[in-house]
């Protein structure tokens, strides 16, 4: 049986760990709130943007008189996906439960199933970079330790680069693999194709087909300015989703760790008291039997 | 009740405004204005910098908008603005300070590029001041 001293030492060390996990949980909660605020603010904009793009695209498609310009083609005519660009978003730090494992698993599945021969990879976060290295992939872009305020730069770089590559006929599609933020305690690893846009008839707005939109000055130039903003907005949203998910996941993981530490302290304290009790009982027995003798 | 338009203004930072209004007028990228009444034909266009104006309960109100897109339907106007604020959100002191700074920059500007940036800053501050009813904004 472990000695009283050993158990006391263990309790102290578990208490220290618990303090660390509690602090980490609190820090994550603050960071989660910041990321979540920005995400919640951006989501209505992003979904409106998507709606509007769908409408304009539906209009250009539905009208035979309009000749689709280069921007329209980017989003309308899917080519066979031989070469794709993928932005993989994970975290820089660990201790966040299944956050990284889940999204990297999704990346594995996606790469195994897709028909692309060439994959241009952009990794966001150290864990994604490590994953790429382990799989022998050389990322075209590496974005490590990006703060919330640096997201815009990443987004601009990737969206402009991808658009240029698409027009130069170097890639056929742009994908993002990230954790979708359902709630602070639930994330869904998601594979999202930014372009060509996924357009099925059922999601197209009926109204757009019935009453054609006037597009000022003309459909193609509207789309020309609209689409880059759409891609940027989507990428920014995806980064924010991932960031909020990460902090949520870490908060949940640290909460669990703190609880487990609490339980462990309880058990150890119980054992410690039993041992102490036993030794006191022993001493009493010794004294009593000594007095009797 | 007469037909109304659902006006929505959203920016990447936050949803700015959403309500039923009687009339909307917004600046376009080509320096003109679009006036929208209920039943307007569907329209998509780029939004410029300036003041959006709407009528609610017979009263005129202003919202600043800086770039973006507008989508108009028979009963709705959706503005996806790069930046936007209602009059209540405008920080008058900040706008005035920004105007002074821009004026100073404008005098010191050496290159065309600096000049353009200073001018854009001045315009933005004037739009905000005008929306907030500040006297400096009236020359705009």
Interface residues (C-beta under 8 A of the other chain):
Chain A: X38 X41 X42 X44 X45 X48 X49 X52 X55 X56 X207 X208 X211 X212 X213 X214 X215 X216 X217 X222 X225 X226 X229 X233 X236
Chain B: X8 X10 X11 X12 X13 X14 X15 X28 X30 X41 X42 X43 X44 X45 X46 X69 X71 X73 X74 X78 X80
